[in-house]
């Protein structure tokens, strides 16, 4: 039986005209037929996937991030974030777009959550916008922002959807960036105040929290390479930002656990298998090890009490100048779970152009492999490798795949969005999750990236990752064939 959006939620004036979601069984758009569904399995080398293969308690969800979907950047009491500012810098966003409107989730969340329920997904991962709650990053609280997230959480629970909340998904308040942002040690206090408020405010209903989203990415891309907000570059920005993020990761975990002791507290990290471009050449093998240390080990091993991987990347020893007394004891935290986020793999070659790791990835398009619209290699076995690797760490209790997905060109035909490559992608990657789980990996859930097409950071709106197609001119939603595939796969009676 389909559940409707609770009536006490604010009405959406666009609900009838812009949402391609069936209201009755008879009017539902065509699902992937059983023949089409079975054909995907027949084409694959692995045995047919079944929901039961993953266990009754396996969590199935979809992920999003505040700046990528919410819109409502002005008004409603929200302050400016670093992505509001960065997207207005000339040349920073490929299609010159911004997240000012994005998916307009701020106004359309009841219908978007109904879409999630329609897809038979039982968990919704979303982030809180720090600057929507604290317009200046600290101090006065925006009650309109507080109420908005209350409504989102209540709507999730009313639909039987578990809210999984990320505390920081890259949108630092610009007011704090003006004071140095993540490179300023004061961020420890700013972040602690924010986490304390958020977990106290929503902890009675939210029982799954993630402290940071991919700190390797937001510190490297934003503070070393300058290709993401806030657009800073250089090791003197990156090294303190990375150290402070690692400290905040642990301290945020401690605060969240103290405020919500009955909740699962985790953090999400990007993991990419790194292999040498030529395993017979020691310099490339060593380069792969150094990239792996920065990409995959830095934040995980710090949280586990193993310190930073100085023995592999000697350049990381410069982090020591940002240490203060007691930092070594502050870095670890006993997380309930680690969120694994994987999209591709990289082949590394020695390079003198990056004096931190003396390595660089070999672009996938030069290797003649299958790639996504982001030019990332499609490599399902990589997720298997990562799940096995992370699970082997003694301090890791549990793993959830909190992001996995692909951008491919979508074709709209007679009101249907045909995305067969994405369907195959999800099937093949899920087969590797099943394989890892059967071999003892501690994986207990999977979140597709993403629920719907959205603002893809510096790439703008061109790459489409969603299970739901969004027309950004009209805000119309259409469930893609990949979304119907998930709905069919996750049917409890399938």
C-alpha positions in Angstrom: 0.0 0.0 0.0 1.4 3.4 -1.0 1.7 5.9 1.8 0.8 9.5 1.1 2.6 12.6 2.3 1.2 13.7 5.7 -1.4 16.4 5.4 0.1 18.7 8.1 3.1 19.4 5.9 3.2 22.7 3.9 1.4 22.3 0.6 3.5 22.4 -2.6 1.9 24.6 -5.3 3.7 22.6 -7.9 2.7 19.2 -6.8 0.2 18.4 -9.6 2.1 20.0 -12.5 5.7 19.2 -11.8 5.9 15.9 -10.1 5.7 12.7 -12.3 4.8 10.5 -9.3 1.8 8.2 -9.5 -1.0 8.9 -6.9 -2.8 5.6 -7.5 -1.8 2.2 -8.5 -3.7 2.5 -11.7 -1.9 5.7 -12.8 1.7 4.7 -12.0 4.2 5.0 -14.9 5.4 1.8 -16.3 7.9 0.0 -14.2 10.8 -1.9 -15.5 9.1 -5.1 -16.6 10.0 -8.4 -15.1 11.4 -9.3 -18.5 13.6 -6.2 -18.5 14.6 -6.7 -14.9 15.6 -10.3 -15.5 17.5 -9.4 -18.6 19.9 -7.2 -16.6 20.7 -10.3 -14.5 21.1 -12.5 -17.5 23.6 -10.2 -19.1 25.7 -10.1 -16.0 28.4 -12.6 -15.0 27.2 -12.8 -11.4 24.2 -14.8 -10.2 20.9 -12.9 -10.2 20.7 -10.3 -7.4 18.0 -10.6 -4.8 17.2 -8.3 -1.9 17.3 -11.2 0.5 21.0 -11.8 -0.5 21.9 -8.8 1.7 20.0 -9.7 4.8 16.7 -8.5 6.4 18.4 -5.7 8.3 20.4 -4.3 5.4 19.7 -0.6 5.0 18.7 0.7 1.6 18.7 4.4 0.9 19.7 7.4 -1.3 22.0 10.3 -0.5 21.9 14.0 -1.1 23.6 17.2 0.2 22.1 20.5 1.2 23.8 22.9 -1.2 23.2 20.5 -4.1 19.4 20.2 -3.7 17.9 22.8 -1.3 17.9 26.1 -3.2 16.3 28.9 -1.2 19.7 30.6 -0.9 18.2 34.0 -0.1 15.6 34.7 2.5 14.3 32.3 5.1 17.1 33.6 7.4 20.0 31.7 5.7 23.5 33.1 5.6 26.0 32.8 2.8 28.0 29.7 2.4 31.4 29.2 0.7 29.6 27.6 -2.2 27.2 30.6 -2.6 30.3 32.7 -2.9 32.5 30.4 -5.0 29.8 29.7 -7.6 29.7 33.5 -8.3 33.4 33.6 -9.0 34.1 33.8 -12.8 35.2 30.6 -14.3 34.7 28.4 -11.3 31.6 26.5 -12.4 31.7 24.9 -15.8 28.3 25.9 -17.0 28.3 29.2 -15.0 25.4 28.0 -12.8 24.8 28.2 -9.1 22.9 26.3 -6.4 20.6 29.2 -5.8 17.6 27.1 -6.8 19.0 23.7 -7.5 16.2 21.1 -7.0 14.1 23.5 -4.9 14.0 20.8 -2.2 13.3 23.5 0.4 9.8 23.9 -1.1 9.3 20.5 -2.6 10.6 18.1 0.0 7.3 16.4 0.8 7.0 15.2 -2.8 10.7 14.3 -3.1 10.4 12.2 0.1 7.3 10.5 -1.4 9.5 9.7 -4.4 12.0 8.0 -2.1 9.2 5.9 -0.6 7.9 5.1 -4.0 11.4 3.7 -4.9 11.1 1.3 -1.8 14.1 3.0 -0.2 13.9 3.1 3.5 16.6 5.6 4.4 17.3 9.2 3.3 20.7 10.7 3.8 20.8 14.4 3.7 22.9 17.2 5.2 22.2 20.2 7.4 23.3 23.5 5.9 25.4 25.1 8.7 24.7 28.6 7.4 20.9 27.9 7.3 21.1 27.2 11.1 23.8 29.7 12.0 23.8 32.5 9.4 27.1 33.8 10.6 28.5 30.4 11.5 28.1 30.9 15.2 26.0 33.0 17.6 22.4 33.8 16.6 20.4 30.9 15.4 18.0 31.0 12.4 14.7 29.6 13.7 13.3 29.3 10.2 16.2 27.0 9.3 15.7 25.0 12.5 12.0 24.6 11.7 12.7 23.5 8.1 14.8 20.5 9.1 12.3 19.7 11.8 9.7 19.4 9.0 12.0 17.3 6.8 12.8 14.9 9.7 9.1 14.6 10.7 8.1 13.9 7.1 10.7 11.2 6.8 9.4 9.5 10.0 5.8 9.8 8.9 6.6 7.9 5.7 8.6 5.3 7.5 11.9 6.6 6.2 15.0 6.7 8.5 16.7 10.1 8.4 20.5 9.8 8.2 22.0 13.2 8.8 25.4 14.5 7.7 26.6 17.4 9.8 29.0 18.8 7.3 28.8 18.4 3.5 31.2 21.1 2.3 29.1 24.3 2.8 31.0 26.2 5.4 29.5 29.5 6.3 31.3 32.3 4.4 31.5 34.3 7.6 33.8 31.7 9.0 35.8 31.4 5.8 36.4 35.1 6.1 38.2 34.3 9.3 40.4 31.5 7.8 37.9 28.7 7.5 39.2 25.2 8.0 42.8 26.5 8.0 42.1 28.4 11.2 42.3 26.4 14.3 39.4 28.3 15.7 37.2 26.1 13.5 37.4 23.5 16.3 35.3 25.7 18.5 33.0 26.8 15.8 32.3 23.3 14.7 31.8 22.1 18.2 29.1 24.7 18.8 27.3 23.8 15.6 27.4 20.0 16.2 26.3 20.4 19.8 23.3 22.5 18.8 22.3 20.2 15.8 22.5 16.9 17.8 20.7 18.3 20.8 18.0 19.8 18.6 17.3 16.8 16.3 18.8 13.9 18.3 15.4 12.7 19.7 14.4 11.7 16.2 17.6 11.2 14.3 19.5 8.0 15.2 22.1 8.0 12.5 24.6 10.8 12.2 27.7 11.4 10.0 30.2 14.0 11.1 32.0 14.9 7.9 31.5 14.1 4.2 34.7 13.2 2.4 37.2 15.4 4.3 40.0 14.4 1.9 38.0 16.0 -0.9 36.9 19.2 0.7 40.3 20.0 2.1 42.4 19.0 -1.0 40.0 20.4 -3.6 39.1 23.5 -1.6 42.3 24.4 0.1 45.1 22.9 -2.0 43.9 22.8 -5.6 41.5 25.6 -5.6 39.0 23.8 -7.8 36.2 23.7 -5.1 35.1 26.2 -2.6 36.6 28.3 -1.1 39.1 28.2 -4.0 42.3 28.4 -2.0 45.5 26.6 -3.0 48.8 25.5 -1.6 50.2 23.2 1.0 50.2 25.9 3.6 46.4 26.0 3.4 45.8 22.3 2.9 47.9 20.9 5.7 46.3 22.9 8.5 42.8 22.4 7.0 43.3 18.6 6.8 44.6 18.5 10.4 41.8 20.6 11.8 39.2 18.6 9.8 40.6 15.4 11.4 40.4 16.9 14.8 36.8 18.1 14.2 35.9 14.6 12.8 36.8 13.1 16.2 35.4 15.9 18.4 32.2 16.0 16.4 31.8 12.3 17.1 32.4 12.7 20.8 29.8 15.5 21.0 27.2 13.6 19.0 27.6 10.5 21.0 27.4 12.4 24.3 24.2 14.2 23.1 22.6 11.2 21.5 24.0 8.1 23.2 21.5 5.7 21.6 22.4 6.8 18.0 24.9 5.4 15.5 27.6 7.9 15.0 29.8 7.7 11.9 31.8 9.7 9.4 32.0 9.3 5.6 35.2 9.0 3.7 36.0 8.7 0.0 37.9 5.6 -1.0 39.4 4.9 -4.3 41.5 1.8 -5.1 44.9 3.0 -6.3 47.1 0.7 -8.5 50.4 1.4 -10.2 50.2 2.1 -13.9 53.1 -0.4 -14.3 53.5 -2.8 -11.4 57.0 -3.8 -12.8 58.4 -0.3 -12.2 59.2 0.5 -8.5 58.7 4.2 -8.9 55.1 3.8 -10.0 54.5 1.2 -7.3 55.8 3.6 -4.7 53.7 6.5 -6.3 50.6 4.4 -5.9 51.4 3.8 -2.2 51.7 7.5 -1.6 48.5 8.4 -3.4 46.7 5.6 -1.4 48.0 7.1 1.9 46.5 10.5 1.2 43.4 9.4 -0.6 42.4 6.4 1.6 44.3 6.3 4.8 44.8 9.8 6.2 41.4 10.4 7.9 40.5 6.8 8.5 43.7 5.9 10.3 43.7 9.1 12.3 40.3 8.2 13.6 41.5 4.8 14.6 44.4 6.0 16.7 47.0 5.1 14.1 48.2 8.6 13.4 48.9 10.1 10.0 50.8 7.9 7.4 54.1 9.7 7.7 56.1 6.5 6.9 54.6 6.5 3.4 54.4 10.2 2.6 57.2 12.0 4.3 55.8 15.4 3.1 52.9 14.9 5.6 55.4 15.5 8.4 54.9 19.2 7.8 51.5 18.7 9.5 53.4 18.6 12.8 53.8 22.3 12.9 50.0 22.6 13.3 49.9 20.2 16.2 49.1 21.5 19.7 49.6 19.7 23.0 47.1 16.9 23.3 46.2 16.7 19.6 47.5 13.1 19.3 45.0 12.1 21.9 42.2 14.1 20.3 42.5 12.6 16.8 40.9 9.1 17.5 37.2 8.5 18.1 35.5 5.1 18.3 33.0 5.5 15.5 30.0 3.1 15.3 30.4 3.0 11.6 32.5 4.2 8.6 30.7 5.5 5.6 32.4 4.2 2.4 32.0 6.3 -0.7 33.4 4.9 -3.9 32.9 5.8 -7.6 36.0 4.6 -9.5 39.6 3.5 -9.3 42.9 5.2 -10.2 46.1 4.1 -11.8 49.1 6.1 -10.4 52.3 7.1 -12.1 55.4 8.8 -10.6 55.3 12.6 -11.2 57.5 15.4 -10.1 54.7 17.9 -10.5 53.2 17.2 -7.0 55.9 17.4 -4.4 53.6 16.1 -1.6 53.0 12.7 -3.1 55.3 12.7 -6.2 52.5 11.0 -8.1 49.5 11.7 -10.3 46.6 9.6 -11.6 46.6 8.4 -15.2 43.4 9.7 -16.8 40.9 7.0 -17.5 40.1 8.2 -21.0 43.8 7.6 -21.9 43.5 4.0 -20.7 40.8 2.8 -23.1 38.4 1.8 -20.3 34.6 2.2 -19.8 34.0 5.6 -18.2 31.1 7.7 -16.9 30.2 11.2 -17.9 32.6 12.4 -15.3 35.4 10.5 -17.1 35.7 8.1 -14.2 36.4 4.5 -14.8 33.6 2.0 -14.2 35.2 -0.6 -12.0 32.8 -2.5 -9.8 35.4 -4.7 -8.3 36.9 -1.6 -6.7 34.0 -1.4 -4.3 34.6 -5.0 -3.3 38.3 -4.3 -2.7 37.5 -1.2 -0.6 34.9 -3.0 1.6 37.3 -5.8 2.3 40.2 -3.5 3.0 38.3 -1.2 5.4 36.6 -4.1 7.2 40.1 -5.5 7.9 40.9 -2.6 10.2 40.4 -3.9 13.8 38.9 -0.7 14.9 36.2 -0.6 12.2 32.9 -1.9 13.7 30.6 -1.6 10.8 30.5 -0.2 7.3 27.8 1.4 5.2 28.2 2.3 1.5 27.0 5.9 1.9 27.6 7.0 -1.7 27.9 5.0 -4.9 26.6 6.0 -8.3 27.3 7.2 -11.8 26.6 10.1 -14.2 25.5 9.1 -17.6 23.7 11.0 -20.4 20.0 10.5 -19.9 17.5 10.1 -22.8 13.9 11.3 -22.3 11.5 9.4 -24.5 7.7 9.9 -24.3 7.9 10.8 -20.6 10.3 8.0 -19.7 14.0 8.4 -18.9 16.0 5.6 -20.3 19.3 5.1 -18.5 20.3 1.4 -19.1 24.0 2.1 -18.4 23.1 3.3 -14.9 20.9 0.3 -14.3 23.8 -2.0 -15.3 26.2 0.1 -13.1 24.1 -0.4 -10.0 23.6 -4.1 -10.7 27.3 -4.7 -11.1 28.4 -2.7 -8.1 25.7 -4.3 -5.9 26.9 -7.7 -7.0 30.3 -6.7 -5.6 28.8 -5.5 -2.3 27.1 -8.9 -2.0 30.3 -10.7 -2.8 32.2 -8.7 -0.1 29.4 -9.3 2.5 29.4 -13.0 1.8 33.2 -13.0 2.4 32.9 -11.4 5.8 33.0 -7.6 5.0 31.2 -5.7 7.7 28.8 -3.9 5.3 25.3 -3.4 6.4 23.8 -0.8 4.1 23.9 0.9 0.7 22.9 4.4 -0.3 22.7 5.3 -4.0 24.1 8.6 -5.1 21.8 10.3 -5.7 18.1 10.5 -5.2 17.8 13.0 -8.0 19.8 15.0 -10.4 21.3 18.0 -8.7 24.0 20.7 -8.7 27.3 18.7 -9.2 29.6 21.2 -7.6 32.2 22.7 -10.0 30.7 20.7 -12.9 27.3 22.5 -12.6 24.1 20.8 -13.8 25.5 18.8 -16.7 26.4 15.5 -14.9 23.3 13.7 -13.9 23.6 11.1 -11.1 20.0 10.8 -10.0 17.5 7.9 -9.8 15.0 10.7 -10.5 15.4 13.1 -13.5 15.0 16.8 -12.8 14.2 19.3 -15.4 15.9 22.4 -13.9 13.8 24.8 -15.9 10.4 23.5 -14.8 11.4 21.4 -11.7 9.5 18.5 -13.1 10.6 15.1 -11.7 10.5 11.9 -13.7 11.5 8.6 -12.1 14.3 7.1 -14.4 14.4 3.5 -15.4 17.2 3.0 -12.8 14.7 4.2 -10.2 12.1 1.7 -11.4 14.8 -1.0 -11.3 15.5 -0.2 -7.7 11.8 -0.2 -6.9 11.4 -3.7 -8.5 14.6 -5.0 -6.9 13.6 -3.8 -3.4 10.0 -5.1 -3.4 9.6 -7.1 -0.3 7.4 -9.6 -2.3 9.8 -9.9 -5.2 
